[in-house]
Amino acid sequence: MDVHVTHSDVRGTTRAPPSKSYTHRALLAAGYSDGATVTSPLVSADTKATARAVARFGGDVERDREAGAFRIDGFDGRPEVPDNVIDCANSGTTMRLVTGAAALADGGTVLTGDSSLRSRPQGPLLEALDDLGVRAESTRGNGQAPLVVFGPLAGGEVAIPGDVSSQYVTALLMAGAVTGEGIEIELTTELKSAPYVDITLELLDDFGIEATPVGSETAEGAEGFSVPGGQTYEPAGGEYAVPGDFSSISYLAAAGAVAADPDGEVRIEGARPSAQGDSAIVEILERMGADIDWDEDAGVITVQRSELSGVEVDVGDTPDLLPTIATLGAVADGDTRIVNAEHVRYKETDRVAAMAEELATLGVETTETTDTLTVHGSDSELVGATVDGRGDHRIVMSLAVAALAAEGTTTIAGGEHVDVSFPDFFGTMYDLGADIERED
């Protein structure tokens, strides 16, 4: 689907979609339980993949559209051997978390996905499971899907790198809670994207599961993690409510900073504090000079159009913010330097290269190294053009924000990929006043 976005002013009140990260974990945690309801979930292509996986393992997943909830009769920590291949579609989170669940089944599970997902690294998780006594293999022998996993997993001690994906740690923690022995994880390298493991720890606690970092109070700086075995997933009252998603909020806040009506503002509801590292977008916008206010008690962010200045941002813990920050840098004075970004190259696409190349099409000057992206805002002038969303929801949404500030009309190819995390993104932007046309 091509989406045409013309230079526009935006204003009004909108609501953040539910968190994709929390929804994935909550659906699987409910599957690990003997039954739970997940309220206010994000219903997207990615989270549907996780719901399907829970069903493959013997859970009964019912979507209550009227109540806005998933009602799940779980497999109580004992996943069945699936009667068919588990297709994780484009969802890396699904594949990694579900690989941990597959290790618990007393038999073989095959996991695959689309061409993008089949190019993403899974090797460290497979090696960790192998060290724990589980047969876990890439069918092509390259550490990428399709994967074959033969359980059951008893638990034990394992070492794993932390600089490829924090989701490996999450998979082991979630599965380890229902093993007989529990799992002790040693990190062999510094943990990247540590706030995502804090999300996991927070959610596990809400489901009654004890799991702790070793050598630190939080995932940041941890030497490893410990989760005792023999535990039971059981949220208070049998329900878990998903918070708003700060990755998605970043596009709305950025749109307000670069394109809010001079006489108005963008008001975002549902922005309550949580363990999400991507809430750093508020502090980043403040450092860039944005007129932004976050009422944490009310869960409301308000943003006005602002004169932005370039800053340096380390995305080691917040890789999903790189496309948003790059867009902000395109309209800021001076240079915006995004550092510690090599791991951002191993997402749905190489997001460092993708943003450099697509912003260049819009007239933006950038400099790219292996682990940095510098956006030269003072040397750039955004002009509408035809750009490629690269089949990546975050690239599509960031380019749409850039298009609001670009002269003329920008055509974004592959707009349908917003379904992965923010299905109503273009509808939300239209309601805020953006000049948007969709061409199926």
N, C-alpha and C positions, 0 to 999 in steps of 0.2 A: 504493500500500500504506500503510495506517495502522499506526503503531507506537505501542503503549501502554507508557509507561515510568513506573513507580511509584517513589516515594522509596525509595532503596536504599543500602546500604553495599556497597563493592566491595573485593576483595583478591585477591592471587594474582600469578602470573607469566604474562606474555603476550609476544608477539613483534611488533615493528613490521612492518607490511607494507613491501614494497619501494617505493622512491621512484618516484612517477609522473613527476616531472620528468626524472630520469635515464633511466627506461625509454623515454619518448618519444624522447629524444635518441639513446639507444643503438640503438633499432630503426632510426631513420633513418640513423644513422652506419653501421650494418651494411648497410643498403641501398646507401649510397654506396660501400661496399667491394665486393670481388669475392666476399666470403663471410666470415661471422663468426657466432659463437654468443653470444647474450645470455643469461647465466645469472641465476637468481633475479629474473626480471622481475616487475613488477606486471602481472597480467592483469586488466584492468578494461575498462569500456566505452570509456573515452578511449584507452587504449593499443592496444586492438584496432582503433580507427579509424586510428591511425598504421600499424599492421601491414598493414591493408588497403591503405593508400595506397602503401606500399612494393611490395606485390604489383601494384598498378595500374601502377606505373612499370617493371614487368618483373622485379622481384625474386621469388624463390620463398621464401615464408615458411612454415616448418613448426614447429608447436608440439609439443615433446616433453614431454608431461605427466609422464611418469615421472621424467625428469631435471629437470623444472622449468626449461625453457629454450626459447628460440626459436632455431631453426637457420635462418639466412638465407643464401640464395645471392643476392648483391647484384647491382646493375646497374652496378657499377664506375664510378661517377661519371657515367654517361651514361643518364639515365632515358629510357625510351621514352615516346612520346605515349600516354596512356591511351586504351583503347578504349571507355571510358565515363566518366561523371561521377564524381568522387571525392567521396563523402559523408563529411564529417568529423563527422557526428552532433552531439554537444554539446561537442566538444573544440576550444577555441580554440587550444591549443598545437598540435594536429595541423594546423589550417588555416594557421596562420602559418608553421610550419616547412616544411610541405609546399608552400606557395606558393613558397618559395625553391627547392625541388627542381623544381617545375613550370617555373620560369624557365629551367632548364637544358635542357628537352626541346625538340627541333627541331619545334615545332608547338604546337597549342593544348590547354590543359588547363582544364576547368571544375571548380570547387570549390564545394560548398554544404554545408549543415548544417541542423540543426533551427531552429525559430523563434527560440530564444534566441541561437544562434550567428549567425544572420542579422541580428541587431540589434547585434552587437559591432563596434567600429571596426577596419578594415583599411586605411584610406586612406593613412596614412604609409608603409606597406610598399609599396603599389601605386605611390605617387608615387616612392619610391626606385628601384623596379625600372624604372619609366618613364624616370627620369633615367639609368639604366644601359643604356638602349636596348632594353628589353623592353616589349612591349605588355601592360599589366596594368590591367584595368578591373573596376569594379563594374558588374554588368549593370543596376542601378537608378541608377547614377550618384551614389550616396550614400556611397561608401566602405565599404559593407557587402556581405557575400555575398548571392547567388552572385557568384563571381569568375571572370574569364576571363583566362588568362595565356598569351601566345605568346612562346616563346623562339626561339633559344637565347641565354643570357646569356654574354657574353664576359668581364665583369669591369669594373673601373674605379674611379673615385672617386665618392662619393656622400655627401650630407648628409641627416641624418634626426633628428627629435626623439627625445629619450630619455624623455620624461615621460608617454607614453601606454602603451607596452608594451615591455619589454625583449626580448620574443620576436621583434620585428622585427630586432633586432641579431643574435640567435641564428640566425634564418633566413638572413641574409646571410652570416654567418661560415661556417655549415655548407656552404652552396652555393658560396661564394667559393673555398673550398679546392680545388675541382676545375675552376674556370674556367681559361682560358688566362692571364688577366692578374692574377688575384687581385682583392681588393676592399679599398679604403681607405675607412673609414667615419668621417665627422665628425659628432659630436653637436652639434645646434644648441640643445639644452636639457639640463639636468641629467638624468642617467640615474636613473630610478626602478627599484626592484627589482633593483639592481645584483648582489646575490648570485646571481641566476638566470643572469646572464651569466658569473659565475665558475664556476657549474656547467658551463656550455657549454665554457668554456676548459679546465676540468679534464678533461672527457670527451674533447674534441678531442685533448688531449695524450695521453690513454690510447689513442686510436686512431691515434697517430702524426702528428697534424696540428699544424702550427705556426700559432698565432694569438695575437696579443698586444694588450693595451690600450696606448693612446698617452697619455703624460703621467702615468701612474700604474702602480704595480706590480699593481694589481687593477682590477676594473671600477669600484669606488667611486672617484669623482673623475676618471675617465678622460675625456680630450677626444675620444676616438674609439677605433677598433680597426683592426687591420691583419691580413689573412690573405693570404699569398702564394698564387698559383695553381699549377696543375700538381702538386698533392700527391695522395697515395694514402692512403685510409683502410685501416689495417691494425693491429688491436689485437694486443698481445703474445700469442703462442700461439693467435691466432685466436679468443680469447674475451674477453668483458667481463662482469664481475659487478656487478649493480645493488646499491647500498647501501640501507639502511633509510630510510624516509621520515619526515622530521621534521614535516611538515605533519600527517600522521596521528598521529605520536607526541604532538602537542600535545593531542589530545582525550584520549588515555590518561593523560597526565601531569595534565591538568586534572581528569579524573575522580578521580585519586588525591588531588589537593589538596583537592577539595571534598567527596569522598564515601568516602574510604578507611575501612575498618573501624577504629575507634579502637584495636583491638588488633592491627592488621595493616598492610599496605602494598601498593601496586601496584608490581610490578617489571616493567620493560620491557626486553626484550633486542633486540639488533640496532641499537642506537643508536650506531653508530661515527661518529667525526668525518668530515666531508666539507665541501664548499663550500656546503652548504645554509644559506641565511640563516635558515630557520625553526628552526634549532637555537637561535636566540635565545629560544625559549620557556623554556629552562632558566634563563637569566639573568633573564627577566621574572618567572618564578615565584619565583626567589630574592629579587628586589627587592620582591615582594608579601608576602614573609615565609613562603613555603612551605618545608617540611622536605623538600628534594629533594637527591639526590646523583647525580652523573653520573660513573661510572667509565669514562672514555674508552677506556682500554686494553682493558677487557673489553666495551665497548659496552653497558653496562647502566645504566639509570636507575631509581632507587627513589624513590617519593613516598609521604609520609604525609599524612593529613588535617591541615590547618593553618588557623590564624587568618590570614586574608589582609587586607592593607590596600591601598587604592587607590593607583595610581601613574600617571604620564604615560608613554605609549608612542608612539614615532614608528614608523609602519608603512610609511614610504616605501619601505623595502627588503623588507618582509615583509607584503605585502598579505593573504596567505592566513591570517595569524594573527588578523586583526581579529575574526572571529566567536568564536574561542576566548577572546581577551582580553576581549571584551564579556561573555561568560558568566562569566569569573572576576570581573570587576568587579561582576556582579550579586550575588555572595555576599561581596564584600570590604567592609570598613569604609571609609567615605569615598568619594571620587570616583575613578574610573578614567577618565582622559582619553586618548583615542586620537586622535592628530594626524597630519597629512600623509596624509590618507586619501581624497582625492577620487578617485584612480585606482581605488580599491576599488569604486567605483560602477559600473565597466565590466567586471564579471566576469559569471558566469552569470546573476546578477541584481545589482541595486544592493544590495550587502551592507551598506552603512552603514544605509540606510533599512530594509532587511529585518530586521536585528538590532534596531534601535530599536523597530520596530513589533511584532515577535514577542515580544521580551522584555517589552514593555509589556503584552501579553496575559497574561503570566505574573506581572504585578504589579511590574515593574521600572520605575523612573523613569530616563529618559534625556533628554539634550539633544543635538540634532543641528544642525550647521552644514554648509556645503558640504564642508569637508575635515576635520571633527572629529566624534567621537562621544564624549560624556561619559556614563558610567554612574554613577548616584548610588546606590551600594550601601547606604548608611546609611538612605536613604529608601525602600528596597525590601523586599518580602517575597515570596519566590518561592512561588507557589501554582499547582498543576496546572491546566491548561486545554487547549483544543484549539488547536494552532498549525499554521502552514503552512510546510513546508520550502522553499517557493518554487521547487521543481525544482532545488535547488542542494545538492549533496552536503555542502558545508561548513556551510551553514545547518542542515541536518538533524542533522549530528553534534554541532554546538555546542548546539543545543536539547536533544538527548538528554542531554548532560552537565548542562545546567541542570536538566533534569527529575529527575536523581538527587538534587538538593538541594531540589527543590520539594515542598511539602506536597501529598500526594495523588498522583493520576495525571495525567500529561500525555499527550495524544494528538498525534502528529506526522504530518501528512499528507504523502505523497510520500516515505516512507522508502526506497523502492526506488532513489532517486537516489544512495545511497551507493555503488552499483555503479561510479560514475565513478572513484573513487580508493581505496575501502576496502570492497570487496565483502562482507567478512565482519565488518564493524564491529559489527553487532548481535549476531552470534554470539560475537564476542570479549567484548563487554560482558556478555552472559549468562554466559559462562564465568567472568567475574570476580565474578559474584554479583548483577548488576543484575536487577531484576524487570522483564522485558521480554516483551511478547506482540506477535506480528506478525499482522496481519489482512489477508489478500490480497483 
